[in-house]
Amino acid sequence: MLFFQSALLAGYAYAHAAHARLGPRAQAALHSALLAGALLVLPIAPAETWKPLGGEEPVSRILLLLAATVGLPYLLLSATSPLLQSWFARARPGENPYRLFAVSNLASLAAVLAYPLAVEPFLGNQMQVELWSAIFAVFALLCAGLAWQAAGRSAEARTLAPEAPAEPPARSEYALWLALSMTASVLLLAVTNHITQNVAAIPLLWLAPLMLYLLTFIVTFDGRGRYRAELAWSFVLVWIAGMAWLLADAEHQFDLWLQLGVYLSGLFVACLFCHGELYRTRPQARHLTAFYFTVSAGGALGGLLVAVVAPLAFDGYFELGLALVALAWLAAVRFRTLHSVARFASLGVLMATAGCALYDGLRFQKDVRVAQRNFYGVMRVKEYGTVGEDSHLRRLMHGVIMHGEQRMRPDLRALPTTYYSHSSGVGAALDSLAERPALRIGVIGLGVGTLAAYGRAGDLYRFYEINPCVAELARREFSYLSDSEARVEIVLGDARLNLEREPPQGFDLLAVDAFSSDAIPVHLITREALGVYLRHVKPDGIVAFHVSNRFLDLVPVVARLAVEHRAYAAVVYEAGDEGGRTQSDWVLVSRDRAALLRPAIRAAGVDQAEDREDLRTWSDDYSNLVQILK
């Protein structure tokens, strides 16, 4: 999101500079040359040389990769809307060019909705790249032709109706545009983070805030005056207060429908206010590129604050509370001139919002022993119960997802809990190997290191973990790793990249435990990925996939991968209880059918993993979350 907001800013800056400094024919020549240059960098798929080693700092690497592969085509796409509007204004003086911005966002909304429903389910990545490149080539030809056509028409229009001079916008207007667009951008990202990390890890839920954000541009910029401050002020203040109240109310934190209803509708109303005020204060057409440049600068700055600054400055998702305070302040500034009721109500909502944001920041620390935030999100170690009693435990949380817990009473510390108990799929698989003198166990996804509790003298447990914060907390706040009798190794970086480069490890079992929440790391559950895993396990070794998920049915995905590799797949379902076991689903895959029929596995209640014939095999080129929604 940060890259595309920044690239949008670059595109708007180019459009503004071209509009301000070049004549129509010079603009057409320059733009045509850049479009031709963009065609030369197609296709946008990165080469294999871009594949990372696995342990690099991710932010700069991702931005550099996107800039090198998508940068120029996207810059020209992003410049299209302000350029077309400026050409339209020159060719048709007196008409409203801003309506084209509503049309542009309508197309963006249609694309956002169409991709997961009509494109991804049917086309592989390579086919998508080829099709997109072909469409971009058609776009480039049309855009170049329109640029030259507009150049001729604008010259004719200036002869018939010379452009009237227009006063440049004041600095206060630029500051207002920047503040409104930045606040809307921060709210979009903050609400998305909140509902997907702190409320519910529902697949594709992130689409809803983005669609509402785009919809507000359509409503406010279509020129029909649907947003009116004198009518909207009460709705805006009520929804700001509602979001602030819910942020501070711990009782309803996991009330899914209330949270989604308030925050999604609140985001719509808030962005309707911000974008409506932008449209109300828009300049004359002569200065529209400067206006759009400022708006895009605010969006990029908002993305920078949430994606880069907030993880460095905060140990939690505090930007939502701060964004609501900024929104309430802007509402107080804009509504103060309406009438006294709006003025005093705005001030009251501002003070109440600031109080709720402060309370939420303090409440976030309840039961929290340690909180850390980085690129991968917010990790919290929460501690419950009384020292020395059975209830005393520590839990590692990533948003609403639990990554493991440990009982802290000395005689219970070595007990494997949550998804890793002896009756779970992975526990049963490990118990089935107990007769072997020394085991080599691989684990993708460290969590708190619970599986190390199964380690015996002579065993090797090798954990692959991408998040260095998780590795630090597992070592410092939990004792599974230090208490294990086995030799424990931790390999930082992307697990698949590391496994691809390592020689065969000869694992007796490889546990793949990285599929929680809505952000499924697809590259770990493809045909090619399973081929990598099978290369690292013994002929009778087991690959154990942890596929517990409330919203996605990953069992048939793994079953199909097993069929592709002529392997066998079995699933173990475990029901949770009050004794520390958490409901879990594990799919066990092996090339040796007898390995899945060992007594310990049969005792856990193993079932055959269903292979759905209608399910297309997931590969590095194709995946589809929609088809496995529960």
Stockholm file with secondary structure:
# STOCKHOLM 1.0

chainA/1-630         MLFFQSALLAGYAYAHAAHARLGPRAQAALHSALLAGALLVLPIAPAETWKPLGGEEPVSRILLLLAATVGLPYLLLSATSPLLQSWFARARPGENPYRLFAVSNLASLAAVLAYPLAVEPFLGNQMQVELWSAIFAVFALLCAGLAWQAAGRSAEARTLAPEAPAEPPARSEYALWLALSMTASVLLLAVTNHITQNVAAIPLLWLAPLMLYLLTFIVTFDGRGRYRAELAWSFVLVWIAGMAWLLADAEHQFDLWLQLGVYLSGLFVACLFCHGELYRTRPQARHLTAFYFTVSAGGALGGLLVAVVAPLAFDGYFELGLALVALAWLAAVRFRTLHSVARFASLGVLMATAGCALYDGLRFQKDVRVAQRNFYGVMRVKEYGTVGEDSHLRRLMHGVIMHGEQRMRPDLRALPTTYYSHSSGVGAALDSLAERPALRIGVIGLGVGTLAAYGRAGDLYRFYEINPCVAELARREFSYLSDSEARVEIVLGDARLNLEREPPQGFDLLAVDAFSSDAIPVHLITREALGVYLRHVKPDGIVAFHVSNRFLDLVPVVARLAVEHRAYAAVVYEAGDEGGRTQSDWVLVSRDRAALLRPAIRAAGVDQAEDREDLRTWSDDYSNLVQILK
#=GR chainA/1-630 SS CHHHHHHHHHHHHHHHHHHHHSCHHHHHHHHHHHHHHHHHTCCCSCCGGGCCCSCSCHHHHHHHHHHHHHHHHHHHHHHHHHHHHHHHHHHSTTSCTTHHHHHHHHHHHHHHHHIIIIITTTCCHHHHHHHHHHHHHHHHHHHHHHHHHHHHHHHHHHHHSCCCCCCCCCHHHHHHHHHHHHHHHHHHHHHHHIIIIIICCCTTTTHHHHHHHHHHHHHHHSSSCCCCHHHHHHHHHHHHHHHHHHHHCGGGTTCHHHHHHHHHHHHHHHHHHHHHHHHHTCCCGGGHHHHHHHHHHHHHHHHHIIIIIHHHHCSSCCHHHHHHHHHHHHHHHHHTTTCHHHHHHHHHHHHHHHHHHHHHHHHTTTTEEEEEEETTEEEEEEEESCTTSTTCEEEEEETTEEEEEEECSTTTTTCCCBTTSTTSHHHHHHHTTTTSSSCEEEEECCTTCGGGGGCCTTCEEEEEESCHHHHHHHHHHCCHHHHCSSEEEEEESCHHHHHHHSCCCCEEEEEECCCCSSCCCGGGSSHHHHHHHHHHEEEEEEEEEECCCSSBCCHHHHHHHHHHTTCEEEEEEECCCTTSBCCEEEEEEESCGGGGGSHHHHHTCEEECCCCTTSCCCCSSCCCSGGGBC
#=GC SS_cons         CHHHHHHHHHHHHHHHHHHHHSCHHHHHHHHHHHHHHHHHTCCCSCCGGGCCCSCSCHHHHHHHHHHHHHHHHHHHHHHHHHHHHHHHHHHSTTSCTTHHHHHHHHHHHHHHHHIIIIITTTCCHHHHHHHHHHHHHHHHHHHHHHHHHHHHHHHHHHHHSCCCCCCCCCHHHHHHHHHHHHHHHHHHHHHHHIIIIIICCCTTTTHHHHHHHHHHHHHHHSSSCCCCHHHHHHHHHHHHHHHHHHHHCGGGTTCHHHHHHHHHHHHHHHHHHHHHHHHHTCCCGGGHHHHHHHHHHHHHHHHHIIIIIHHHHCSSCCHHHHHHHHHHHHHHHHHTTTCHHHHHHHHHHHHHHHHHHHHHHHHTTTTEEEEEEETTEEEEEEEESCTTSTTCEEEEEETTEEEEEEECSTTTTTCCCBTTSTTSHHHHHHHTTTTSSSCEEEEECCTTCGGGGGCCTTCEEEEEESCHHHHHHHHHHCCHHHHCSSEEEEEESCHHHHHHHSCCCCEEEEEECCCCSSCCCGGGSSHHHHHHHHHHEEEEEEEEEECCCSSBCCHHHHHHHHHHTTCEEEEEEECCCTTSBCCEEEEEEESCGGGGGSHHHHHTCEEECCCCTTSCCCCSSCCCSGGGBC
//
